[in-house]
Amino acid sequence: MGHRGLDSEGYISREGSLGRVPPGFAAVVAAARARTAEAYGQRLHSAYLYGSVPRGTARPGRSGLDLLIALHREPTGEDRDTAEVLERGLDQDFPEIDGAGVLLHGKETLLSEAERHDLGWFLACLCTPLLGADLAEHLPRYRPDALLAGKVYGDLDDVLARAREQAAAARTDAEVRRLNRFLARRLVRIGFTLVMPRWGGWTSDLAESAEVFGGYYPGRAAQMRAAAAEGLDPGADPEVLRTFLEDLGPWLAAEHAARPGRASPR
């Protein structure tokens, strides 16, 4: 990866590779490959890793295993139930991961014009092929420009609404901790995309994302640095969760909504 996450032509370089998977996570990656193929069979088009495991920065017992699964057709309720079973099995069988997460989509959705600068960009730039033919071959290359910034992560209002429901239902520290981690990471990444075109690059590093953001929004810099720290080492403080849901999250949603060319609500 070149300067600020770009290649020599100024396009965002694809993150991660199977060669970067830390040795301590090799067994769970192998299991994810085998179990995904078995679970979906002929319905499966392809599967991908994303996050800290393929980037080589995963920490045993602290990092999750994240999968994107593409099916030949749009997923059914049964397909989603299968994904939940896959998640639970990996989480239970491999203590080196702190949870497994599966994103499940149909191939046509991932390649659709509506998702070209959101899920399409995500697959092409942030996902590492694990199984099947790589859908990135059918997607464009991406620059860290205003077009991408206006459309990527365009579902924050929906994310916050679902997170409020989950927070209201949370009963254990583990549930609060996982929700804190998810929201912290999502909010830092959305904050970074606000300033990405001016910075002129891409990074998935949470601490770097927060620092870059803080250079353009100094009034929110300390809050974003704290969110990055929470994303890396989440706690179970409900007050942190409340701040995400009632302050930082809504502010970021409003900032995102004010961008020219923002994504239309799904």
ABEGO torsion letter per residue (X at the ends): XBBGGBBAAGBBBBBEBAAABBAAAAAAAAAAAAAAAAAAEAABABBBBBEAAAAGABBBGABBBBBBBBBABBBBAAAAAAAAAAAAAAAAABAABBEBBBBBBBAAAAABAAAAABAAAAAAAABBBABEBBAAAABBBBBBBAAAAAABGAAAAAAAAAAAAAAAABABAAAAAAAAAAAAAAAAAAAAAAAAAAAGBBBABAAAAAAAAAAABAAAAAAAAAAAAAAABBBABAAAAAAAAAAAAAAAAAAAAABBGBBBBX
